[in-house]
Amino acid sequence: MEKPKLVEYKRPKHINDYPTGPTTEGGKLVEKNAGWRTYKPVVDKEKCVNCLRCYLVCPDGVIFKSEGKVDIDYDFCKGCGICEYECKLDAIKMIKEDK
């Protein structure tokens, strides 16, 4: 059996070098949220300055830019709240999920 080739890591030089959307297995998330989320993050697009700190810390990779603004893919968001905690401008608030 042949060993897989290792890909050399290249440190990004600019924020534009990071991926622009949710990524796993070939760039696609493979399973939707099971519906157990209690709170969901909502972005106040007026307060948001697109620093992308939330994007960098999101463990599920569900934060992306849409039309120049931060957006969230709720199909895959688990509602952990890390994005709200890390947002220094309070542009993200966790809101009780409507069931």
C-alpha positions as CSV (number, residue, x, y, z in Angstrom):
1,M,0.0,0.0,0.0
2,E,1.4,3.4,-1.0
3,K,1.7,6.1,1.6
4,P,-0.3,9.3,0.9
5,K,1.7,12.3,-0.1
6,L,1.9,15.1,2.4
7,V,1.0,18.6,1.2
8,E,3.3,21.3,2.3
9,Y,1.6,23.9,4.5
10,K,1.8,27.4,3.3
11,R,1.0,30.1,5.9
12,P,-1.6,32.5,4.5
13,K,-0.2,36.0,4.1
14,H,-3.6,37.8,3.8
15,I,-7.2,37.1,5.0
16,N,-8.1,36.6,1.3
17,D,-5.9,33.5,1.4
18,Y,-8.3,31.7,3.8
19,P,-11.2,29.7,2.4
20,T,-14.4,31.6,1.7
21,G,-17.1,29.2,3.0
22,P,-17.8,26.1,5.0
23,T,-15.3,23.4,4.4
24,T,-15.0,19.7,5.0
25,E,-14.6,16.7,2.7
26,G,-14.0,18.3,-0.6
27,G,-15.4,21.7,0.4
28,K,-18.9,20.5,1.4
29,L,-20.4,20.0,4.7
30,V,-21.9,16.5,4.8
31,E,-24.6,16.4,7.5
32,K,-27.1,19.0,8.5
33,N,-27.7,20.2,12.0
34,A,-29.8,17.5,13.8
35,G,-32.2,20.2,15.2
36,W,-30.8,20.3,18.7
37,R,-29.7,23.9,18.6
38,T,-31.4,26.1,21.2
39,Y,-29.9,29.4,20.3
40,K,-28.7,30.7,16.9
41,P,-26.3,33.5,16.2
42,V,-27.7,36.5,14.4
43,V,-25.4,39.1,12.8
44,D,-26.3,42.8,13.0
45,K,-24.9,43.8,9.6
46,E,-24.9,47.5,10.5
47,K,-22.5,46.8,13.4
48,C,-20.4,44.2,11.6
49,V,-17.1,45.6,10.1
50,N,-16.1,42.3,8.4
51,C,-13.1,41.7,10.6
52,L,-13.9,38.0,10.1
53,R,-12.8,37.0,13.7
54,C,-16.0,35.0,13.9
55,Y,-15.1,33.2,10.7
56,L,-11.7,32.2,12.1
57,V,-13.0,30.9,15.4
58,C,-16.1,29.0,14.2
59,P,-15.5,25.3,14.9
60,D,-18.1,24.2,12.4
61,G,-16.9,26.5,9.6
62,V,-20.4,27.8,8.9
63,I,-19.6,31.6,8.7
64,F,-19.0,33.0,5.2
65,K,-19.2,36.3,3.3
66,S,-22.3,37.0,1.2
67,E,-22.5,40.2,-0.8
68,G,-19.6,41.6,1.2
69,K,-21.2,40.9,4.6
70,V,-20.8,38.1,7.1
71,D,-23.5,35.4,6.9
72,I,-24.2,32.1,8.7
73,D,-25.3,28.8,7.3
74,Y,-27.9,27.8,9.8
75,D,-28.3,24.3,8.2
76,F,-25.0,23.4,9.8
77,C,-24.6,25.8,12.8
78,K,-24.7,24.0,16.1
79,G,-25.3,27.2,18.2
80,C,-22.2,27.0,20.3
81,G,-22.0,30.8,20.7
82,I,-18.2,31.2,20.2
83,C,-18.8,33.7,17.4
84,E,-20.8,35.9,19.8
85,Y,-18.2,35.6,22.5
86,E,-15.4,36.5,20.2
87,C,-17.1,39.5,18.4
88,K,-15.6,42.6,20.0
89,L,-18.3,44.9,18.5
90,D,-21.3,42.9,19.8
91,A,-22.4,42.5,16.2
92,I,-23.5,38.9,16.8
93,K,-26.2,38.0,19.3
94,M,-27.5,34.5,20.3
95,I,-31.2,34.5,19.8
96,K,-33.6,31.8,21.1
97,E,-34.4,29.3,18.3
98,D,-38.0,29.3,17.1
99,K,-39.1,25.6,17.1
